[in-house]
Amino acid sequence: MLDVARLRVLVAVARHGTVTAAARALHYSQPSVSHHLARLEAETGSRLVQRAGRGIRLTEAGRVLVARAEEILGRLDAAEEELAAYDGLRRGRVRLAAFPSALGTFVPLAAAGFAAAHPEVDLRFREAEPPLGVRLLRGGDVEVALLFTHPDEPTPDLDGLRHEVLLDEPLHLVTPPDWAGDRLADHRDRPWIAGCERCRGQLLRAAAAEGFVPDIRYETDDYVAVQRLVAAGLGVTTLPELALAAHRDDRVRTVPLTGTSRRVVAAVHGEPPDPPATAALLAHLRKAAAQTAQPPVEAGSGAGTPTVGRPSDTPLRRGTRPAS
């Protein structure tokens, strides 16, 4: 059986690049780190590291083992946190990964409610687009990840994760106020602005369904910058309602796109029941999402702040993808 302490040494060497730096991070001596590496290679029967100048480079076997070790160690650390949490909600820690427009809308409301109800629990969150959020969740770096999916995209890898649908939000066409047309194809000859890789993919698929390839001239994940570019007459784009609810530039025109949507889900790792802190955070996210949800804006509206669609009543469940 592989020794957990030696796995930690290998991961530290991979992260820091030298025995000296790994020893400093672990508060070990350099000979101790070298000894653990040698013993781990003996246990596995594989060469895991090799010298590269003044540093150390992983072999292919080393890279495979580090990837697994990070997941194993993350889950062990998470287990320690979960056990601590069973002392009640008087102490412990819970961590959340969330994409930007969720952080700009209902996450602060949920976080404030959680902090008021459980002041002794250390709540932390970080920005992460869905692919990174899934990796953080699998690695034990967070207890909850907020993700989004598009119905027409390839099935996201949620195997082994449980997820709860929080919101279904429509996508909007966003144009300068004097650019007529409520369909993507009405702007086939205009310059386009694209966001993150998955949002860009959704735009390309939607445009293909209307028979054209958009001329994408600008790319940014910043939904404030996107709207400024549109307001300046530099292009047209699509944005989900959460992004528009988080920030709305009054100089742009928005139109909900018929038949398009984005599903927002909260995902957790492992079998139920969830640790008390995780369950409490999920409850506050669910409540905040419901408070954020309002009837959708009227098509063609050019003023006011869009509001997201109604949340689903779907309970937390396990599967390979959120139900569409």
N, C-alpha and C positions, 0 to 999 in steps of 0.2 A: 504494500500500500504506500502511496506517495505521502511524504511528510509535508504537512501544511506549512510549517515554518520555512522549509526549503522552497516551497512554491512561492512564498512571499519574497524570498530572496531573489528568485529568478525574475519575478515581476518587477521588483525594484531595480534590478540591473537593466532590464529591458526599458524601463521608463527613464532611467537616469543616464544610461550609456556607459558608465564606468563602475568598477568595483568600489573606487573611492567614494563616488557620489552616492552609490547605493548603501554603502556602510554608514555614511553620514545620515542618510534619511532614516535608516533602520536603527541607528544608535548601536551598531555593531562595529567590531574591529574589522579591518580589511582582511586579515587572515581568516576570520570567522566566515565572512562572505565567501571567500574562495573555497573554504572547506565545505560549506553548504552546497555550492555549485558542483564541486567534485562528487560529493555524496549523491546528489540528485542525478547526475549523469550515470553514476554506478547503479542507482536504483532503476533508472529507465533503460539502461543499456544503449543510450544514444548520446551522441555529441550534441550538446545544446547551445554552446557559445563558442566563439572563436575570436582571437585577437584581431583588432582592426586599428592599426596605429596605436594611439594611446587609449583607445576605448575598446569596447567589446561589442561584437555583432552577433545576433542570433543566427543559428543555423535554421534550416527549414523545419527540423524537428523542434527546435527551440521556439519558433514562432507558433507552431501548432499547440505546443504545451502552454505557452504564455496566454494564448487566446482562451483556452479552457480554464487555466488557473485564475485568470481575472474574473471569469464568471463564477467559479467555485468560491473564491475568496469573497467576492461581492455578496453572494448568497449567505455565506457564513456570517459576514458582518451584519447583513440585514436580519439574520436569525437572532443575533445578539440584541439588536435593537428591538425586535418584536418581543423577545422574552422580557426585556426591560419594560416594555410598554404594558405587559400584563400586570404590572404593579398598579394599574389603573391609569388614568389620564392625568396623574399628578406629575409625571416626568416622562422622558423619552424624546424621540425625534421622529418626524415624518417629512419626507422630501417629495417634491412634485416637479415634474418636467412638463412644460407647456409651450405651445407655439405662440408667436407674438400677438396675434389678434385676440387670443384667449386671455393672455396676460393684460391686454389693454381693455378688457371688458369685464367678464364675470369672475376671473380669478381674484382680483383684489377684494371684491365683495365677499367671496368665499373665505379668503385668508383673514379678513377683518373679523368675520363671524367666528371663525375657528379660534383666532387668538383671544377674542373676548370670552369665549366659552371655556377654553383650555389654556390659560396663560402660562402654565408650567411646561407645556409641551413645545419643543423647539421645532417650529415650522420653517422649512426652507424651500425655495423653488428656484428654478433656472430656466432660461429660454432654451428651447430645443424644438427644431422641426421634427415631424413624426419619425423619420428613420432613426435619428439620434435618440429620440425619446424611447423608442423600442429597445435600442441597445442599452441605454441607461437602466431601463427597467429589468431587462434580462440579466444585466451585470450586477444588480443589487445596489446601484448608485441612487436610485429613487424608489419610492414605494408606489407612486401613482404617476401615470403618464397621460397627458391629454393629447389625443391624436385626431387627425381628420382623414377622411377618405372620400374619393369621388366615385360614384356608382360605375362609371365607365373606365376606371383604371384597373390595372392588374391587381389581383387579390393581394392585399398586404399580408406579410408574414406575422400573424398573431397566434401561431400555434403555441399552445401551452399557456396563453394569457387569457384572463377573463376580462370582459369589457362590458360597459354599460353605455348605451346611447344617451347622450345629454341633449343634443340639438340637431335638427335638420335645418340648414340655412341655405337659402337660394343664393345664386351668384348674380351679380349685376354687371351690365354693360356700363362703362364709365367713359363719357365723352365730354369735350368742350360743349358749352351750352348751345352753340350755333351749328353744331354738326348734326344734321338730321339723320334719323334711322334708328330703329329699335332692335335690329337683328345684327348679328356679327357680320353677315354677308353684305349688309348695307355699307360697311366700312372696309371692304376687301382691298380697296386701293389706298387706304390710309396707312400711315406708320403705326406700329403697335408697340406696346410696353408689356413685358412679361415679368413675372415674379420668380418664386422658388422653382426648383426643377420640377416638382410634381404639379405645381400650378401651371407652369409652362406646358407640361404634357397635356393637362386637361384642356388648355386653350387650343393647342394644336389639334386635338381630337375633335373638339367642338367645331372648330373652323373647317376641318376636313369634312365633317358631316354636312356643312353648308356649302361645300364645293370649292374651297379656296385655301391657300396657304398664307398665313399672315406674315407681313414683312416686319419682323421683330427687330427694332433698331435700338431699344433701350431695355436693360434688364436690371431690376433691383428688387430686393425683398422688402424694402421699406415702403409700407402703404401710404405714409405721409408724402414721401418723395414721389411715388407713383402719381398721386393726385395733383401734386404741384406740376409735374410734367404734363399731365392732361390739361390742367388749367392754363398752362402756357401755350396750348395748341400744338404740342409736339407729338401727340399720339393718342390712341384709344386703348383701353384695356378692359379687363374684367376683374372684379374684386368680390369676395364673399361679404355677406352682410356684417359679420363680426368686425371685419376691417373697417367698414364704413361706420359702424356703431362706435368703434374706438376713436376714429377721427374722420370728420367729414369736411371737406373743403367746399365752401359755398359756391365756388366758381366752376364746379363741374356738374354735369347732368348724369343722373343714374337711372337705369331702367332694369327692373328684374327680368332675368332671362327665363322664358318658359321652358320647363322640363329640365332645368339644371339645378344641381344642389351639391352641398358638401355636408357630410355627416361628421359630427363631433362626438368622440367617445372618450370615456375615462377607462384606462386599462390598468390592471394590477397583475401581479405574478403570484402563482401558487394557488392552492386549494382553500376554500372557505373553512372556517370563518376567518375574516381578516383581523389583524391586530386592532385593538381599540382605537389607536390614533389614526390608522389608515381608514377604518370604517367611519370615524368622525369626519375626516377630511372629505371622503366621498359624499357624505351626507350634506356637508356645506357646499360642495361643488354642485350637487344636484339642486339644492335650494337656490343657489345663486344663478344657475342656468335658467331655472324656471322664472326667477324674477326678471332676468334679462329678456326672456322671450315675450314678444308682443305680437299682435296681428301684423302681417306683412304690410309694407307701404304700398300705395297704389302705383300701378305701372305708369311710367313716364314722369313720376314725381321728380322735380328738380330742386326741392328744398326740404329742409329738415333732416333728421338723422334716421337712417333705416333701422329697423328693429328685427331681430332674428326670429326665425320660425319657431313654432311650438316645440317643446321638448318631447321626446318619446317617453312612454311609460315602460319601456323595455327594461327588465331587471338585469343585474350583472350576470353575465353568462360566459361560458367558455366556448371557444371555437376558433376557426381559422380566419374569420373576417366578420366585421359587423354586418348584421342583416340589412339588406337594402329594401 
